Amino acid sequence: MNILTNPNKLRGFERHIKVDNVSRRSILKGLGLAGGFVLAAPVMSRPGFAAYQTGADKMPHGTVVNPRVFVSIASDGTVTIVAHRAEMGTGVRTSLPMIVAEEMEADWSRVRVQQAPGDEVKFGNQDTDGSRSTRHYLMPMRQIGASARTMLEAAAAKRWGVPATEVKAINHEVVHNASGRRIGFGELAADAARESVPSVEGLRLK
């Protein structure tokens, strides 16, 4: 029999149990103290956090930061982003492509997610364990998105005959503020595909 359902057995040890009359105010104070420690944790553990930024590089096949592998743009403007990690209930099939889309200024309503097959040579490490996909791939995914955005901006600048520094990708378009010109991702797709993939070191992240 479960001891918790037998009041006779409770009497044998209930004298050893002390129940404090805890007020709502004291509970809130305790939660506030705990919250303070939680908020301080990122500051105190920065060396540990920094290790996660390069954690994927230490895994078999490491990372692949190449927009030609992860991003494709159709002439109608639909952006397809590859999810290279399997979905195991943690939402990475959405969150990792969303990081790419955010960095490249793609309108999420015009993004399609495509699941990658198992191919670590092509996509980099694909282990889905330890709930670490976002921790490991936040920066690589941002770099992929920034590379795609840079290629789109370079293509628009060439088409308009202006410096690339004068154009900017904004919400699925590339805009030249000085002249008011703008062009959609779909219309730029073919030109952008001919651009060289920029080096990671020179990328401008949002």
Phi and psi in degrees as GROMACS dihedral restraints (atoms count N, CA, C in turn):
[ dihedral_restraints ]
;  ai    aj    ak    al  type     phi  dphi    fc
    3     4     5     6     1   -69.6    20    10
    4     5     6     7     1   126.6    20    10
    6     7     8     9     1   -62.0    20    10
    7     8     9    10     1   -27.2    20    10
    9    10    11    12     1   -73.1    20    10
   10    11    12    13     1   -14.8    20    10
   12    13    14    15     1  -100.6    20    10
   13    14    15    16     1     2.5    20    10
   15    16    17    18     1  -115.9    20    10
   16    17    18    19     1    98.6    20    10
   18    19    20    21     1   -61.5    20    10
   19    20    21    22     1   -26.9    20    10
   21    22    23    24     1   -66.4    20    10
   22    23    24    25     1   -37.0    20    10
   24    25    26    27     1   -75.6    20    10
   25    26    27    28     1   -23.4    20    10
   27    28    29    30     1   -66.2    20    10
   28    29    30    31     1   -34.0    20    10
   30    31    32    33     1   -63.8    20    10
   31    32    33    34     1   -22.9    20    10
   33    34    35    36     1   -71.8    20    10
   34    35    36    37     1   -24.5    20    10
   36    37    38    39     1  -128.2    20    10
   37    38    39    40     1     1.5    20    10
   39    40    41    42     1   -66.4    20    10
   40    41    42    43     1   -23.4    20    10
   42    43    44    45     1   -69.0    20    10
   43    44    45    46     1   -16.6    20    10
   45    46    47    48     1   -89.5    20    10
   46    47    48    49     1    -5.4    20    10
   48    49    50    51     1   -98.4    20    10
   49    50    51    52     1   128.0    20    10
   51    52    53    54     1  -108.9    20    10
   52    53    54    55     1   123.2    20    10
   54    55    56    57     1  -110.2    20    10
   55    56    57    58     1   115.2    20    10
   57    58    59    60     1   -84.6    20    10
   58    59    60    61     1   146.7    20    10
   60    61    62    63     1   -84.0    20    10
   61    62    63    64     1    92.5    20    10
   63    64    65    66     1   -91.5    20    10
   64    65    66    67     1   126.7    20    10
   66    67    68    69     1   -83.4    20    10
   67    68    69    70     1   161.0    20    10
   69    70    71    72     1   -61.7    20    10
   70    71    72    73     1   -37.5    20    10
   72    73    74    75     1   -63.0    20    10
   73    74    75    76     1   -41.5    20    10
   75    76    77    78     1   -68.8    20    10
   76    77    78    79     1   -33.7    20    10
   78    79    80    81     1   -64.3    20    10
   79    80    81    82     1   -45.0    20    10
   81    82    83    84     1   -63.6    20    10
   82    83    84    85     1   -37.1    20    10
   84    85    86    87     1   -63.0    20    10
   85    86    87    88     1   -42.0    20    10
   87    88    89    90     1   -63.0    20    10
   88    89    90    91     1   -41.1    20    10
   90    91    92    93     1   -65.4    20    10
   91    92    93    94     1   -37.0    20    10
   93    94    95    96     1   -64.3    20    10
   94    95    96    97     1   -39.2    20    10
   96    97    98    99     1   -65.5    20    10
   97    98    99   100     1   -44.4    20    10
   99   100   101   102     1   -61.9    20    10
  100   101   102   103     1   -40.7    20    10
  102   103   104   105     1   -61.2    20    10
  103   104   105   106     1   -35.5    20    10
  105   106   107   108     1   -61.9    20    10
  106   107   108   109     1   -41.2    20    10
  108   109   110   111     1   -67.0    20    10
  109   110   111   112     1   -38.5    20    10
  111   112   113   114     1   -64.1    20    10
  112   113   114   115     1   -43.9    20    10
  114   115   116   117     1   -65.2    20    10
  115   116   117   118     1   -30.6    20    10
  117   118   119   120     1   -79.0    20    10
  118   119   120   121     1   -19.8    20    10
  120   121   122   123     1   -56.0    20    10
  121   122   123   124     1   -45.5    20    10
  123   124   125   126     1   -60.1    20    10
  124   125   126   127     1   -33.8    20    10
  126   127   128   129     1   -70.1    20    10
  127   128   129   130     1   -41.7    20    10
  129   130   131   132     1   -74.8    20    10
  130   131   132   133     1   -21.8    20    10
  132   133   134   135     1  -112.6    20    10
  133   134   135   136     1    27.1    20    10
  135   136   137   138     1   -59.0    20    10
  136   137   138   139     1   -39.9    20    10
  138   139   140   141     1   -59.2    20    10
  139   140   141   142     1   -39.1    20    10
  141   142   143   144     1   -67.0    20    10
  142   143   144   145     1   -39.6    20    10
  144   145   146   147     1   -65.4    20    10
  145   146   147   148     1   -39.9    20    10
  147   148   149   150     1   -60.5    20    10
  148   149   150   151     1   -33.2    20    10
  150   151   152   153     1   -64.0    20    10
  151   152   153   154     1   -33.8    20    10
  153   154   155   156     1   -71.3    20    10
  154   155   156   157     1   -24.3    20    10
  156   157   158   159     1   -64.4    20    10
  157   158   159   160     1   -27.9    20    10
  159   160   161   162     1  -113.8    20    10
  160   161   162   163     1    10.8    20    10
  162   163   164   165     1   -59.1    20    10
  163   164   165   166     1   -38.5    20    10
  165   166   167   168     1   -65.5    20    10
  166   167   168   169     1   -28.8    20    10
  168   169   170   171     1   -64.7    20    10
  169   170   171   172     1   -23.6    20    10
  171   172   173   174     1   -86.6    20    10
  172   173   174   175     1    -7.4    20    10
  174   175   176   177     1   -91.8    20    10
  175   176   177   178     1   160.0    20    10
  177   178   179   180     1   -54.2    20    10
  178   179   180   181     1   129.0    20    10
  180   181   182   183     1    71.0    20    10
  181   182   183   184     1    -2.2    20    10
  183   184   185   186     1    49.5    20    10
  184   185   186   187     1  -135.1    20    10
  186   187   188   189     1  -119.6    20    10
  187   188   189   190     1   154.0    20    10
  189   190   191   192     1  -122.1    20    10
  190   191   192   193     1   114.8    20    10
  192   193   194   195     1  -109.0    20    10
  193   194   195   196     1    82.8    20    10
  195   196   197   198     1  -144.6    20    10
  196   197   198   199     1   111.8    20    10
  198   199   200   201     1   -63.7    20    10
  199   200   201   202     1   -23.2    20    10
  201   202   203   204     1   -67.4    20    10
  202   203   204   205     1   -24.0    20    10
  204   205   206   207     1   -86.0    20    10
  205   206   207   208     1   -37.1    20    10
  207   208   209   210     1  -104.0    20    10
  208   209   210   211     1   -18.0    20    10
  210   211   212   213     1  -130.0    20    10
  211   212   213   214     1   136.0    20    10
  213   214   215   216     1  -138.6    20    10
  214   215   216   217     1   147.0    20    10
  216   217   218   219     1  -125.9    20    10
  217   218   219   220     1   124.5    20    10
  219   220   221   222     1   -84.0    20    10
  220   221   222   223     1   163.0    20    10
  222   223   224   225     1   -64.6    20    10
  223   224   225   226     1   -21.8    20    10
  225   226   227   228     1   -86.4    20    10
  226   227   228   229     1     3.6    20    10
  228   229   230   231     1    93.6    20    10
  229   230   231   232     1    -4.4    20    10
  231   232   233   234     1   -67.1    20    10
  232   233   234   235     1   126.6    20    10
  234   235   236   237     1  -102.9    20    10
  235   236   237   238     1   124.6    20    10
  237   238   239   240     1  -106.1    20    10
  238   239   240   241     1   125.7    20    10
  240   241   242   243     1  -119.3    20    10
  241   242   243   244     1   130.7    20    10
  243   244   245   246     1   -83.1    20    10
  244   245   246   247     1   131.8    20    10
  246   247   248   249     1   -97.1    20    10
  247   248   249   250     1   110.0    20    10
  249   250   251   252     1   -89.1    20    10
  250   251   252   253     1    -9.9    20    10
  252   253   254   255     1  -103.3    20    10
  253   254   255   256     1   144.2    20    10
  255   256   257   258     1   -76.7    20    10
  256   257   258   259     1   146.9    20    10
  258   259   260   261     1   -82.1    20    10
  259   260   261   262     1   121.5    20    10
  261   262   263   264     1  -123.2    20    10
  262   263   264   265     1    25.6    20    10
  264   265   266   267     1    98.4    20    10
  265   266   267   268     1     1.2    20    10
  267   268   269   270     1  -102.5    20    10
  268   269   270   271     1    -1.5    20    10
  270   271   272   273     1    85.2    20    10
  271   272   273   274     1    10.9    20    10
  273   274   275   276     1   -69.1    20    10
  274   275   276   277     1   -22.2    20    10
  276   277   278   279     1   -66.6    20    10
  277   278   279   280     1   -23.4    20    10
  279   280   281   282     1   -96.1    20    10
  280   281   282   283     1   -47.4    20    10
  282   283   284   285     1   -66.0    20    10
  283   284   285   286     1   -40.8    20    10
  285   286   287   288     1   -67.5    20    10
  286   287   288   289     1   -48.1    20    10
  288   289   290   291     1   -61.4    20    10
  289   290   291   292     1   -32.8    20    10
  291   292   293   294     1   -66.1    20    10
  292   293   294   295     1   -33.8    20    10
  294   295   296   297     1   -63.5    20    10
  295   296   297   298     1   -42.5    20    10
  297   298   299   300     1   -61.8    20    10
  298   299   300   301     1   -48.5    20    10
  300   301   302   303     1   -61.2    20    10
  301   302   303   304     1   -42.1    20    10
  303   304   305   306     1   -62.1    20    10
  304   305   306   307     1   -43.5    20    10
  306   307   308   309     1   -71.4    20    10
  307   308   309   310     1   -31.6    20    10
  309   310   311   312     1   -91.7    20    10
  310   311   312   313     1     1.3    20    10
  312   313   314   315     1    67.9    20    10
  313   314   315   316     1    33.3    20    10
  315   316   317   318     1   -86.4    20    10
  316   317   318   319     1   137.0    20    10
  318   319   320   321     1   -70.9    20    10
  319   320   321   322     1   116.0    20    10
  321   322   323   324     1   -58.5    20    10
  322   323   324   325     1   -28.8    20    10
  324   325   326   327     1   -69.9    20    10
  325   326   327   328     1   -12.1    20    10
  327   328   329   330     1  -113.3    20    10
  328   329   330   331     1    18.8    20    10
  330   331   332   333     1  -106.1    20    10
  331   332   333   334     1   138.2    20    10
  333   334   335   336     1  -118.1    20    10
  334   335   336   337     1   134.6    20    10
  336   337   338   339     1   -98.7    20    10
  337   338   339   340     1   130.6    20    10
  339   340   341   342     1  -118.1    20    10
  340   341   342   343     1   128.0    20    10
  342   343   344   345     1   -76.2    20    10
  343   344   345   346     1   130.8    20    10
  345   346   347   348     1   -78.0    20    10
  346   347   348   349     1   147.0    20    10
  348   349   350   351     1   -75.7    20    10
  349   350   351   352     1   171.4    20    10
  351   352   353   354     1   -74.0    20    10
  352   353   354   355     1   107.3    20    10
  354   355   356   357     1  -159.6    20    10
  355   356   357   358     1    86.4    20    10
  357   358   359   360     1   -72.6    20    10
  358   359   360   361     1   -22.4    20    10
  360   361   362   363     1   -66.1    20    10
  361   362   363   364     1   -39.3    20    10
  363   364   365   366     1   -81.3    20    10
  364   365   366   367     1   -44.0    20    10
  366   367   368   369     1  -104.3    20    10
  367   368   369   370     1    -6.2    20    10
  369   370   371   372     1    86.9    20    10
  370   371   372   373     1  -175.6    20    10
  372   373   374   375     1   -56.9    20    10
  373   374   375   376     1   132.7    20    10
  375   376   377   378     1  -119.4    20    10
  376   377   378   379     1    15.1    20    10
  378   379   380   381     1   -60.0    20    10
  379   380   381   382     1   133.5    20    10
  381   382   383   384     1  -118.2    20    10
  382   383   384   385     1    83.1    20    10
  384   385   386   387     1  -152.8    20    10
  385   386   387   388     1   157.4    20    10
  387   388   389   390     1    76.3    20    10
  388   389   390   391     1     8.2    20    10
  390   391   392   393     1    49.1    20    10
  391   392   393   394     1    45.9    20    10
  393   394   395   396     1  -123.4    20    10
  394   395   396   397     1     9.0    20    10
  396   397   398   399     1   -58.3    20    10
  397   398   399   400     1   -47.4    20    10
  399   400   401   402     1   -69.6    20    10
  400   401   402   403     1   -40.1    20    10
  402   403   404   405     1   -60.9    20    10
  403   404   405   406     1   -42.1    20    10
  405   406   407   408     1   -77.9    20    10
  406   407   408   409     1   -33.0    20    10
  408   409   410   411     1  -111.0    20    10
  409   410   411   412     1     7.5    20    10
  411   412   413   414     1   -56.5    20    10
  412   413   414   415     1   -52.6    20    10
  414   415   416   417     1   -70.9    20    10
  415   416   417   418     1   -44.9    20    10
  417   418   419   420     1   -57.8    20    10
  418   419   420   421     1   -40.5    20    10
  420   421   422   423     1   -66.6    20    10
  421   422   423   424     1   -38.8    20    10
  423   424   425   426     1   -62.9    20    10
  424   425   426   427     1   -40.4    20    10
  426   427   428   429     1   -66.1    20    10
  427   428   429   430     1   -37.3    20    10
  429   430   431   432     1   -62.7    20    10
  430   431   432   433     1   -46.7    20    10
  432   433   434   435     1   -63.3    20    10
  433   434   435   436     1   -41.2    20    10
  435   436   437   438     1   -66.4    20    10
  436   437   438   439     1   -36.9    20    10
  438   439   440   441     1   -62.9    20    10
  439   440   441   442     1   -45.1    20    10
  441   442   443   444     1   -63.2    20    10
  442   443   444   445     1   -42.5    20    10
  444   445   446   447     1   -63.0    20    10
  445   446   447   448     1   -42.3    20    10
  447   448   449   450     1   -62.5    20    10
  448   449   450   451     1   -40.1    20    10
  450   451   452   453     1   -66.6    20    10
  451   452   453   454     1   -38.9    20    10
  453   454   455   456     1   -65.5    20    10
  454   455   456   457     1   -42.8    20    10
  456   457   458   459     1   -65.5    20    10
  457   458   459   460     1   -40.1    20    10
  459   460   461   462     1   -64.0    20    10
  460   461   462   463     1   -39.4    20    10
  462   463   464   465     1   -65.8    20    10
  463   464   465   466     1   -41.8    20    10
  465   466   467   468     1   -66.0    20    10
  466   467   468   469     1   -41.2    20    10
  468   469   470   471     1   -62.0    20    10
  469   470   471   472     1   -41.4    20    10
  471   472   473   474     1   -65.4    20    10
  472   473   474   475     1   -40.7    20    10
  474   475   476   477     1   -63.6    20    10
  475   476   477   478     1   -37.3    20    10
  477   478   479   480     1   -91.8    20    10
  478   479   480   481     1    -9.6    20    10
  480   481   482   483     1    68.2    20    10
  481   482   483   484     1    39.5    20    10
  483   484   485   486     1  -127.0    20    10
  484   485   486   487     1   160.5    20    10
  486   487   488   489     1   -62.8    20    10
  487   488   489   490     1   144.8    20    10
  489   490   491   492     1   -62.4    20    10
  490   491   492   493     1   -25.1    20    10
  492   493   494   495     1   -69.0    20    10
  493   494   495   496     1   -13.5    20    10
  495   496   497   498     1   -93.8    20    10
  496   497   498   499     1    -5.4    20    10
  498   499   500   501     1  -114.1    20    10
  499   500   501   502     1   157.6    20    10
  501   502   503   504     1  -151.3    20    10
  502   503   504   505     1   135.0    20    10
  504   505   506   507     1   -78.3    20    10
  505   506   507   508     1   128.4    20    10
  507   508   509   510     1  -141.5    20    10
  508   509   510   511     1   116.6    20    10
  510   511   512   513     1    46.8    20    10
  511   512   513   514     1    61.1    20    10
  513   514   515   516     1    74.2    20    10
  514   515   516   517     1    14.9    20    10
  516   517   518   519     1  -138.1    20    10
  517   518   519   520     1   161.5    20    10
  519   520   521   522     1  -112.0    20    10
  520   521   522   523     1   131.5    20    10
  522   523   524   525     1  -119.4    20    10
  523   524   525   526     1   139.8    20    10
  525   526   527   528     1  -114.4    20    10
  526   527   528   529     1    99.1    20    10
  528   529   530   531     1   -61.8    20    10
  529   530   531   532     1   -36.4    20    10
  531   532   533   534     1   -60.2    20    10
  532   533   534   535     1   -35.6    20    10
  534   535   536   537     1  -108.4    20    10
  535   536   537   538     1    -9.4    20    10
  537   538   539   540     1    79.6    20    10
  538   539   540   541     1     6.1    20    10
  540   541   542   543     1   -77.5    20    10
  541   542   543   544     1   148.5    20    10
  543   544   545   546     1  -150.1    20    10
  544   545   546   547     1   150.7    20    10
  546   547   548   549     1  -146.6    20    10
  547   548   549   550     1   139.2    20    10
  549   550   551   552     1   -76.9    20    10
  550   551   552   553     1   158.4    20    10
  552   553   554   555     1   -58.1    20    10
  553   554   555   556     1   -40.0    20    10
  555   556   557   558     1   -61.7    20    10
  556   557   558   559     1   -42.0    20    10
  558   559   560   561     1   -69.0    20    10
  559   560   561   562     1   -25.3    20    10
  561   562   563   564     1   -92.2    20    10
  562   563   564   565     1    -9.1    20    10
  564   565   566   567     1   -53.8    20    10
  565   566   567   568     1   -49.9    20    10
  567   568   569   570     1   -64.4    20    10
  568   569   570   571     1   -42.0    20    10
  570   571   572   573     1   -66.5    20    10
  571   572   573   574     1   -41.8    20    10
  573   574   575   576     1   -64.2    20    10
  574   575   576   577     1   -34.3    20    10
  576   577   578   579     1   -63.7    20    10
  577   578   579   580     1   -23.2    20    10
  579   580   581   582     1   -87.2    20    10
  580   581   582   583     1    -7.9    20    10
  582   583   584   585     1   -75.4    20    10
  583   584   585   586     1   151.4    20    10
  585   586   587   588     1   -73.2    20    10
  586   587   588   589     1   145.5    20    10
  588   589   590   591     1   -71.2    20    10
  589   590   591   592     1   122.8    20    10
  591   592   593   594     1   -67.9    20    10
  592   593   594   595     1   154.8    20    10
  594   595   596   597     1   -71.2    20    10
  595   596   597   598     1   146.6    20    10
  597   598   599   600     1   -61.3    20    10
  598   599   600   601     1   -37.3    20    10
  600   601   602   603     1   -62.1    20    10
  601   602   603   604     1   -31.9    20    10
  603   604   605   606     1   -96.5    20    10
  604   605   606   607     1     6.3    20    10
  606   607   608   609     1   -69.4    20    10
  607   608   609   610     1   143.8    20    10
  609   610   611   612     1  -103.6    20    10
  610   611   612   613     1   107.4    20    10
  612   613   614   615     1   -84.5    20    10
  613   614   615   616     1   151.1    20    10
